[in-house]
Amino acid sequence: MRVLGVDPGLTRCGLGVVDGGRGRTVHCVQVDVVRTPVDSTAAERLLRIADTVEQWLDRHEPEAVAVERVFSQHNVRTVMGTAQAGGVVALAAARRGLPVAFHTPSEVKAAVTGSGRADKAQVGAMITRLLGLENTPSPADAADALALAICHLWREPMRARLAEAEARAAELARKHKARLAAAAKTTKGKR
C-alpha cells in the first residue's frame, strides 16, 4: 500500500510518500516540504499547498492520505493555518475518492518510536532507521510527514479489523434484539 503523509502547515507543509510491504517493511518514495512566503495572503499560500498536493497525488497515486490532526496550541493563528492546510489536503484527496485519516501527534510518535512523548529528534532518528535513509529528513516537517505515512500503514489494518468487528457485533445485536421482540410478541399473543 502507498500512503501520502502530510504534516500540514501554512509556512511549511511536509509531504512524504511511503510504500508499505509485508509486515512492517516500509520504503520512502519521496519526501519534501512545501514552503510558502510569509508575505503572501492566506489564500495564495493555501493555493500553493493545494497545487503541490495535487501534483503529488497525480505523480505518486497513493491509496490513502494520512494527515496530522490539529492539536490545541496557544497560538490561535498557527492552529488556524494548520487546520486550513490540512483541510486543503483532505479536500484534494476526497476529490479523488481517497480515504483520509487524521492521526494525533502522540499516536504517530508512539507508532514509530514506541513512545507518544518522543521528541522531534527521536522521531527523525527512527524514521531514518526505519526507512534506511542516509540522512535524517530536514526540516522536521519532512520527517513528520514520513512518520504519518508509516503510522497509517502500521495502524490502519488494525483499525479496519476493529471497525469490521464492531459492525459485525452491531449487526448481531440488532438481529438478537429483533428475535427477542418477535419472541415477546409471540408470548404476548398466546396469553
Backbone hydrogen bonds, N-H to C=O, Kabsch-Sander energy under -0.5 kcal/mol:
donor,donor_aa,acceptor,acceptor_aa,energy
3,V,18,V,-2.6
4,L,64,A,-2.2
5,G,3,V,-0.7
5,G,16,G,-3.7
6,V,66,A,-2.8
7,D,14,G,-2.1
13,C,34,V,-2.4
14,G,7,D,-2.1
14,G,12,R,-0.5
15,L,32,D,-3.0
16,G,5,G,-2.2
17,V,30,Q,-3.1
18,V,3,V,-2.4
18,V,16,G,-0.5
19,D,27,H,-2.9
20,G,1,M,-3.1
21,G,25,T,-3.2
25,T,22,R,-1.9
27,H,19,D,-2.3
29,V,17,V,-2.9
30,Q,17,V,-1.2
32,D,15,L,-2.5
34,V,13,C,-2.8
35,R,33,V,-0.6
36,T,11,T,-2.0
40,S,37,P,-1.6
45,R,41,T,-2.3
46,L,42,A,-2.7
47,L,43,A,-2.1
48,R,44,E,-2.0
49,I,45,R,-2.1
50,A,46,L,-3.0
51,D,47,L,-2.9
52,T,48,R,-2.2
53,V,49,I,-2.7
54,E,50,A,-2.6
55,Q,51,D,-2.1
56,W,52,T,-2.3
57,L,53,V,-2.7
58,D,54,E,-2.3
59,R,55,Q,-2.8
60,H,56,W,-2.9
61,E,57,L,-1.5
63,E,2,R,-3.0
64,A,2,R,-1.0
65,V,99,P,-2.3
66,A,4,L,-2.8
67,V,101,A,-3.0
68,E,6,V,-1.9
69,R,103,H,-3.1
76,V,74,H,-1.0
79,V,75,N,-2.0
80,M,76,V,-2.6
81,G,77,R,-2.2
82,T,78,T,-2.6
83,A,79,V,-2.8
84,Q,80,M,-2.6
85,A,81,G,-2.4
86,G,82,T,-2.4
87,G,83,A,-2.3
88,V,84,Q,-2.1
89,V,85,A,-1.9
90,A,86,G,-2.5
91,L,87,G,-2.4
92,A,88,V,-2.1
93,A,89,V,-2.2
94,A,90,A,-2.7
95,R,91,L,-2.3
96,R,92,A,-0.7
96,R,93,A,-1.0
97,G,94,A,-1.5
98,L,93,A,-2.4
101,A,65,V,-2.6
103,H,67,V,-2.3
103,H,101,A,-0.5
108,V,104,T,-2.2
109,K,105,P,-2.6
110,A,106,S,-2.4
111,A,107,E,-2.0
112,V,108,V,-2.0
113,T,109,K,-2.7
114,G,109,K,-0.7
114,G,110,A,-1.2
115,S,109,K,-0.7
118,A,115,S,-1.4
123,V,119,D,-2.2
124,G,120,K,-2.7
125,A,121,A,-2.4
126,M,122,Q,-2.4
127,I,123,V,-2.5
128,T,124,G,-2.2
129,R,125,A,-2.1
130,L,126,M,-3.4
131,L,127,I,-2.2
132,G,128,T,-0.5
132,G,129,R,-0.7
133,L,128,T,-2.2
142,A,139,P,-1.7
143,A,139,P,-1.0
144,D,140,A,-2.8
145,A,141,D,-1.8
146,L,142,A,-1.8
147,A,143,A,-2.4
148,L,144,D,-2.3
149,A,145,A,-1.9
150,I,146,L,-2.4
151,C,147,A,-2.8
152,H,148,L,-2.3
153,L,149,A,-2.4
154,W,150,I,-2.4
155,R,151,C,-2.4
156,E,152,H,-2.5
159,R,155,R,-2.3
160,A,156,E,-3.0
161,R,157,P,-2.2
162,L,158,M,-2.4
163,A,159,R,-2.7
164,E,160,A,-2.3
165,A,161,R,-2.4
166,E,162,L,-2.6
167,A,163,A,-2.2
168,R,164,E,-2.3
169,A,165,A,-2.5
170,A,166,E,-2.4
171,E,167,A,-2.2
172,L,168,R,-2.6
173,A,169,A,-2.4
174,R,170,A,-2.3
175,K,171,E,-2.4
176,H,172,L,-2.5
177,K,173,A,-2.4
178,A,174,R,-2.1
179,R,175,K,-2.3
180,L,176,H,-2.4
181,A,177,K,-2.4
182,A,178,A,-2.4
183,A,179,R,-2.7
184,A,180,L,-2.5
185,K,181,A,-2.1
186,T,182,A,-2.3
187,T,183,A,-2.6
188,K,184,A,-2.4
189,G,185,K,-2.1
190,K,186,T,-1.1
191,R,187,T,-0.5
191,R,188,K,-0.8
